Amino acid sequence: MKELQYLFEPCFYDFSFNNHKSHLYSNVITIDKLDDKSMSDINSLAIINFSINTGKKNFINSLYKLRSYLYSYRKIDNVQIIDLGTFINNTDAFENINGLAYVLSDLLLKGALPIILSDDRSVVLAIHKAYELIKRFYNLAFILPFIDVNADNLWEQSKDLLPWHNEIFKDNNLLNNATFIGYQSYLTDNEALEWVENNFYDTLRLGDIRENIKATEPYIRNSDIVCFDLNAMKKAEAPATMLTLPNGLYAEELCQLAFYAGMSDKSSVFTFYNYYPDKDLQDQTIQLLAQTIWYIVEGVSLRVKDYPFTAKTQMIKYTVIMDSAVKELIFYRSPRSDRWWIELPIYNTSQIQRHTLIPCLYEDYLAALQNKIPHIFWNAIKKSKK
């Protein structure tokens, strides 16, 4: 990992606290101290500043301030943070994307979990290219205010520097599934919703989160890449975003989603984008971003190597006999975390049946006992037959 020092500039930040041992800073390895022995047996996260543009110094400088908040928070055991600092970019945006993809692929192969703070959501393209380099399939989860992947962006100011939609969502053999969480119905046109439905992707509206935020947990747990668009926040909660919308997520909800993402044994890359420091006069949004990252770190520290790292034979099996087209549903519960999965039968081209597990909730098991087939099961079945 020592070669990464030539691709990054270290972050310099001032602390307003003295006792580092009780703060998250004691978990940090800075890039100037990085060597091939830096990776430990405990969970490692790598924080990366990435500006796809060359003229976003205000954005990068604000991320130094983010460290001052983040590293002053309470220390978390069983985790280390590798602060890589700022990726050194050049005038060619595509070269920046490809360079970051190389870094991410190296981190993923070494078992580190990148957290990328970017000024543009084209960073998703770099993450995709990283998975191409390591030839690994993935599921995507977006926390976002509206769905616009099927057409031109709804608003001119939300356009990305680089086009990435087609490469991610068309002829991409690595993408298994995508989930769109927190979207607002009146901002999302019918064409986009039809596109989501036709591809059997999953959606959870802002109202679904407000009614039961636990409903998001299985979808996030099933995602390898979790993308946080800060435009999903209410302006009153996070004023320093691009769109500053009157409705959106509350701060507590964003932190809860981040905790779910961190605790998921499957999630391996996290990214945040659309933070605008010029609007953050009292550091309200940068503090929220720091707290959200802290909850990712806390979630990672509590990982217990559930499925797919633990075989389903080590979990408790529940079989529900159904009076419907589906004759039975099989559930599994982890004794380590008390989380639930539902078994999904899949037929390949030779009609040989195999099974896989998809995350679900205890409430889905209770619904099956009432002869109700969970929506998460039906959508996965339709996706497998596409």
C-alpha positions as CSV (number, residue, x, y, z in Angstrom):
1,M,0.0,0.0,0.0
2,K,3.0,2.3,0.2
3,E,2.7,3.2,-3.5
4,L,-0.6,5.0,-2.7
5,Q,1.4,7.8,-1.1
6,Y,2.4,9.0,-4.6
7,L,-1.3,9.3,-5.6
8,F,-2.6,11.3,-2.6
9,E,-1.9,14.5,-0.7
10,P,-2.3,14.1,3.1
11,C,-4.9,16.1,5.0
12,F,-3.8,18.6,7.5
13,Y,-6.3,19.5,10.2
14,D,-6.3,21.2,13.6
15,F,-7.9,19.5,16.6
16,S,-9.6,21.3,19.5
17,F,-9.2,18.5,21.9
18,N,-6.1,17.2,23.8
19,N,-6.7,13.6,24.8
20,H,-6.5,11.7,21.5
21,K,-6.7,8.3,23.3
22,S,-10.4,8.7,24.0
23,H,-11.3,10.0,20.5
24,L,-11.7,8.4,17.1
25,Y,-8.3,10.0,16.1
26,S,-6.6,7.1,18.0
27,N,-8.0,4.7,15.3
28,V,-6.4,6.7,12.4
29,I,-3.4,5.9,10.3
30,T,-2.4,8.8,8.1
31,I,-1.0,8.3,4.6
32,D,2.5,9.4,5.6
33,K,2.6,6.5,8.1
34,L,1.2,4.0,5.7
35,D,3.1,0.8,4.8
36,D,2.5,-2.7,3.7
37,K,1.9,-3.8,7.3
38,S,-0.8,-1.2,7.9
39,M,-3.7,-3.6,7.2
40,S,-4.6,-5.3,10.4
41,D,-6.9,-8.2,11.4
42,I,-9.6,-5.8,12.4
43,N,-11.9,-3.9,10.0
44,S,-10.2,-1.2,8.0
45,L,-11.8,1.8,6.3
46,A,-10.1,4.1,3.9
47,I,-11.3,7.7,3.7
48,I,-10.7,9.4,0.3
49,N,-11.2,13.0,-0.8
50,F,-12.0,13.0,-4.6
51,S,-12.7,16.1,-6.7
52,I,-13.3,15.1,-10.3
53,N,-12.7,18.8,-11.2
54,T,-9.4,20.6,-10.7
55,G,-10.9,23.8,-9.4
56,K,-12.8,22.7,-6.3
57,K,-10.4,23.8,-3.6
58,N,-13.2,25.0,-1.4
59,F,-14.6,21.5,-1.4
60,I,-11.3,19.8,-0.6
61,N,-10.5,22.4,2.1
62,S,-13.9,21.7,3.8
63,L,-13.0,18.1,4.1
64,Y,-10.0,19.0,6.2
65,K,-12.5,20.6,8.6
66,L,-14.6,17.4,8.4
67,R,-11.7,15.5,10.0
68,S,-11.6,17.9,12.9
69,Y,-15.1,17.0,13.7
70,L,-15.0,13.3,12.9
71,Y,-11.8,12.5,14.7
72,S,-13.0,14.4,17.8
73,Y,-15.9,12.0,18.3
74,R,-15.8,9.0,20.6
75,K,-13.3,6.2,19.9
76,I,-14.6,3.0,18.4
77,D,-13.0,-0.4,19.1
78,N,-12.3,-3.1,16.5
79,V,-11.8,-0.8,13.6
80,Q,-9.0,1.3,12.1
81,I,-9.2,4.2,9.7
82,I,-6.7,4.8,6.9
83,D,-6.9,8.5,6.0
84,L,-5.6,8.6,2.5
85,G,-6.2,12.3,2.1
86,T,-6.9,13.9,-1.3
87,F,-6.5,12.0,-4.6
88,I,-4.2,14.0,-6.8
89,N,-6.1,14.7,-10.0
90,N,-5.3,16.3,-13.3
91,T,-7.1,18.2,-16.0
92,D,-8.6,15.0,-17.6
93,A,-11.7,13.9,-15.8
94,F,-11.7,10.4,-17.3
95,E,-8.1,9.9,-16.2
96,N,-9.1,10.9,-12.7
97,I,-11.9,8.3,-12.8
98,N,-9.6,5.6,-14.0
99,G,-6.9,6.5,-11.5
100,L,-9.4,6.3,-8.6
101,A,-10.7,3.0,-9.9
102,Y,-7.2,1.5,-9.7
103,V,-6.9,2.7,-6.1
104,L,-10.4,1.3,-5.1
105,S,-9.7,-2.1,-6.7
106,D,-6.4,-2.3,-4.7
107,L,-8.2,-1.5,-1.5
108,L,-11.0,-3.9,-2.2
109,L,-8.6,-6.8,-2.9
110,K,-6.8,-6.0,0.4
111,G,-10.2,-6.0,2.3
112,A,-10.3,-2.3,3.1
113,L,-13.6,-0.5,2.9
114,P,-13.4,2.9,1.0
115,I,-15.4,5.9,2.0
116,I,-15.2,8.4,-0.9
117,L,-16.2,12.0,-0.4
118,S,-16.7,13.5,-3.8
119,D,-18.0,16.7,-5.4
120,D,-19.8,14.9,-8.2
121,R,-21.8,11.7,-8.4
122,S,-19.8,10.6,-11.5
123,V,-17.6,9.0,-8.8
124,V,-20.0,6.0,-9.2
125,L,-18.3,5.4,-12.5
126,A,-15.0,5.0,-10.8
127,I,-16.5,2.5,-8.3
128,H,-18.0,0.5,-11.2
129,K,-14.6,0.4,-13.0
130,A,-13.0,-0.8,-9.8
131,Y,-15.4,-3.8,-9.7
132,E,-14.6,-4.4,-13.4
133,L,-10.9,-4.6,-12.6
134,I,-11.4,-7.2,-9.9
135,K,-14.2,-9.0,-11.9
136,R,-16.7,-8.9,-9.0
137,F,-20.5,-8.7,-9.3
138,Y,-22.3,-6.0,-7.2
139,N,-25.6,-4.6,-5.9
140,L,-26.1,-0.9,-5.8
141,A,-28.1,1.2,-3.3
142,F,-28.8,4.9,-3.8
143,I,-30.1,7.2,-1.1
144,L,-31.4,10.0,-3.2
145,P,-34.2,12.6,-3.6
146,F,-35.4,11.5,-7.1
147,I,-34.8,8.8,-9.7
148,D,-33.5,10.1,-13.0
149,V,-31.5,7.3,-14.5
150,N,-33.8,6.6,-17.4
151,A,-33.8,10.1,-19.0
152,D,-32.2,13.5,-18.9
153,N,-31.7,14.9,-15.5
154,L,-34.8,16.6,-14.1
155,W,-32.9,19.8,-13.3
156,E,-30.0,21.4,-15.1
157,Q,-28.1,22.1,-12.0
158,S,-28.1,18.4,-11.0
159,K,-26.3,17.2,-14.2
160,D,-23.0,15.3,-13.6
161,L,-19.7,16.2,-15.0
162,L,-19.3,12.8,-16.7
163,P,-22.1,10.6,-18.1
164,W,-22.3,7.4,-16.1
165,H,-25.9,6.2,-16.3
166,N,-25.6,4.1,-19.5
167,E,-22.4,2.4,-18.4
168,I,-23.9,1.4,-15.1
169,F,-27.5,0.5,-16.1
170,K,-27.1,-0.7,-19.7
171,D,-25.2,-3.8,-20.8
172,N,-23.6,-4.0,-17.4
173,N,-23.1,-7.7,-16.7
174,L,-21.7,-7.0,-13.2
175,L,-24.8,-5.2,-11.8
176,N,-27.1,-7.7,-10.1
177,N,-29.6,-5.2,-8.6
178,A,-30.2,-1.6,-7.8
179,T,-32.3,-0.1,-5.0
180,F,-33.4,3.6,-4.8
181,I,-34.1,4.7,-1.3
182,G,-35.8,8.0,-0.1
183,Y,-37.0,9.3,-3.4
184,Q,-39.8,11.9,-3.5
185,S,-42.7,11.0,-5.7
186,Y,-43.4,14.5,-7.1
187,L,-39.8,14.8,-8.2
188,T,-39.7,11.5,-10.1
189,D,-41.4,11.2,-13.4
190,N,-43.4,8.2,-14.6
191,E,-40.9,7.2,-17.3
192,A,-38.2,6.7,-14.6
193,L,-40.6,4.7,-12.4
194,E,-41.6,2.5,-15.4
195,W,-37.9,1.9,-16.1
196,V,-37.3,0.8,-12.5
197,E,-40.3,-1.5,-12.6
198,N,-39.4,-3.0,-16.0
199,N,-35.9,-3.8,-14.6
200,F,-37.3,-5.2,-11.3
201,Y,-35.2,-2.8,-9.3
202,D,-36.3,-2.0,-5.7
203,T,-37.6,1.3,-4.5
204,L,-38.5,2.8,-1.1
205,R,-40.1,6.3,-1.1
206,L,-39.4,8.9,1.5
207,G,-42.8,8.1,3.0
208,D,-41.8,4.5,3.4
209,I,-38.7,5.5,5.4
210,R,-40.8,7.9,7.5
211,E,-43.3,5.1,8.3
212,N,-40.8,2.4,9.1
213,I,-37.1,3.0,8.6
214,K,-36.3,-0.6,9.4
215,A,-37.8,-1.5,6.0
216,T,-34.6,-0.1,4.4
217,E,-32.3,-2.4,6.3
218,P,-32.6,-5.6,4.2
219,Y,-32.1,-3.6,1.0
220,I,-29.0,-1.9,2.3
221,R,-27.7,-5.2,3.8
222,N,-27.9,-6.7,0.3
223,S,-25.9,-3.9,-1.3
224,D,-22.2,-3.9,-2.0
225,I,-22.1,-0.2,-2.9
226,V,-24.0,2.4,-0.9
227,C,-24.2,5.9,-2.4
228,F,-25.4,8.8,-0.3
229,D,-26.7,11.8,-2.3
230,L,-26.8,14.7,0.3
231,N,-29.6,16.3,-1.8
232,A,-31.8,13.7,-0.1
233,M,-31.7,15.8,3.0
234,K,-34.2,18.4,4.1
235,K,-32.7,21.9,3.7
236,A,-33.4,22.6,7.4
237,E,-31.3,19.5,8.3
238,A,-28.5,20.1,5.8
239,P,-28.5,23.5,4.1
240,A,-25.1,23.0,2.2
241,T,-26.4,20.8,-0.6
242,M,-26.8,21.5,-4.3
243,L,-30.6,21.5,-4.4
244,T,-31.6,22.5,-0.9
245,L,-35.0,20.9,-0.9
246,P,-37.8,21.7,1.6
247,N,-38.6,18.0,2.1
248,G,-36.2,15.1,2.6
249,L,-34.5,12.9,5.2
250,Y,-33.9,14.0,8.8
251,A,-30.4,13.9,10.2
252,E,-31.3,11.0,12.5
253,E,-32.6,9.0,9.5
254,L,-29.4,9.6,7.5
255,C,-27.3,8.4,10.4
256,Q,-29.5,5.3,10.9
257,L,-29.1,4.4,7.2
258,A,-25.4,4.8,7.5
259,F,-25.3,2.5,10.5
260,Y,-27.2,-0.2,8.5
261,A,-24.7,0.2,5.7
262,G,-21.7,-0.1,8.0
263,M,-23.1,-3.1,9.9
264,S,-23.8,-5.0,6.6
265,D,-21.2,-7.7,6.1
266,K,-21.7,-7.3,2.3
267,S,-21.3,-3.5,1.9
268,S,-17.8,-2.7,0.7
269,V,-17.8,0.8,-0.7
270,F,-19.5,4.0,0.5
271,T,-19.6,7.4,-1.2
272,F,-21.1,10.8,-0.4
273,Y,-21.6,13.6,-2.9
274,N,-23.4,16.9,-3.5
275,Y,-22.0,18.7,-0.5
276,Y,-21.6,22.5,-1.2
277,P,-19.3,24.1,1.3
278,D,-20.1,27.7,0.2
279,K,-23.6,27.3,1.7
280,D,-22.3,25.8,5.0
281,L,-21.9,29.0,7.0
282,Q,-22.1,27.4,10.5
283,D,-20.7,24.0,9.6
284,Q,-24.1,22.3,10.1
285,T,-23.9,20.1,7.1
286,I,-20.2,19.2,7.4
287,Q,-20.9,18.2,11.1
288,L,-23.8,16.0,9.9
289,L,-21.5,14.4,7.3
290,A,-18.9,13.7,10.0
291,Q,-21.5,12.1,12.3
292,T,-22.9,10.0,9.4
293,I,-19.4,8.7,8.7
294,W,-19.0,7.9,12.4
295,Y,-22.1,5.8,12.3
296,I,-20.7,3.9,9.3
297,V,-17.5,3.2,11.3
298,E,-19.5,2.1,14.4
299,G,-21.6,-0.2,12.2
300,V,-18.5,-1.8,10.7
301,S,-17.1,-2.3,14.2
302,L,-20.1,-4.5,15.0
303,R,-19.9,-6.8,11.9
304,V,-20.3,-10.4,12.9
305,K,-19.5,-12.2,9.6
306,D,-23.1,-13.3,8.9
307,Y,-24.2,-14.8,5.6
308,P,-22.6,-15.0,3.1
309,F,-19.5,-15.4,5.2
310,T,-21.3,-17.8,7.5
311,A,-22.9,-20.9,5.9
312,K,-26.7,-21.1,6.3
313,T,-26.2,-24.4,8.0
314,Q,-25.0,-22.4,11.0
315,M,-28.3,-20.4,11.1
316,I,-31.7,-21.4,12.5
317,K,-34.1,-22.5,9.7
318,Y,-37.8,-21.8,9.7
319,T,-40.2,-23.4,7.1
320,V,-43.6,-21.9,6.5
321,I,-46.2,-23.9,4.6
322,M,-48.2,-21.6,2.3
323,D,-51.7,-22.0,0.9
324,S,-50.8,-20.2,-2.4
325,A,-48.9,-20.5,-5.6
326,V,-45.7,-20.7,-3.5
327,K,-46.1,-23.9,-1.5
328,E,-43.5,-23.0,1.1
329,L,-41.2,-20.3,2.2
330,I,-37.9,-21.0,4.0
331,F,-36.4,-18.4,6.4
332,Y,-33.1,-18.3,8.2
333,R,-32.2,-16.4,11.4
334,S,-28.7,-15.6,12.5
335,P,-28.1,-16.4,16.2
336,R,-25.2,-13.9,16.0
337,S,-27.2,-10.8,15.0
338,D,-30.8,-11.9,15.1
339,R,-31.1,-10.8,11.4
340,W,-33.3,-12.7,8.9
341,W,-33.0,-14.0,5.4
342,I,-35.5,-15.7,3.0
343,E,-34.5,-18.5,0.7
344,L,-35.0,-17.8,-3.0
345,P,-35.2,-20.7,-5.5
346,I,-33.6,-20.0,-8.8
347,Y,-33.8,-22.0,-12.0
348,N,-30.9,-21.8,-14.5
349,T,-31.1,-22.4,-18.2
350,S,-31.0,-26.2,-17.7
351,Q,-33.8,-25.9,-15.2
352,I,-31.5,-27.1,-12.3
353,Q,-32.8,-25.5,-9.1
354,R,-30.4,-23.8,-6.7
355,H,-31.1,-21.6,-3.8
356,T,-29.7,-18.3,-2.5
357,L,-30.6,-16.2,0.5
358,I,-31.8,-12.6,0.4
359,P,-32.1,-10.3,3.5
360,C,-35.5,-9.7,4.9
361,L,-37.1,-8.7,8.2
362,Y,-38.7,-10.6,11.1
363,E,-41.9,-8.9,10.0
364,D,-41.7,-10.8,6.6
365,Y,-41.6,-14.1,8.5
366,L,-44.7,-13.0,10.5
367,A,-46.4,-12.0,7.2
368,A,-45.7,-15.5,5.8
369,L,-47.3,-17.1,8.8
370,Q,-50.5,-15.1,7.8
371,N,-50.2,-16.6,4.3
372,K,-48.8,-13.3,2.8
373,I,-45.9,-13.5,0.5
374,P,-43.3,-10.7,1.2
375,H,-42.8,-8.1,-1.6
376,I,-39.0,-8.5,-1.3
377,F,-39.5,-12.2,-2.3
378,W,-41.7,-11.6,-5.3
379,N,-39.5,-8.9,-6.7
380,A,-36.4,-11.1,-6.4
381,I,-38.3,-14.0,-8.1
382,K,-39.3,-11.8,-11.0
383,K,-35.7,-10.5,-11.3
384,S,-34.3,-14.0,-11.4
385,K,-36.6,-15.0,-14.3
386,K,-35.9,-11.9,-16.4
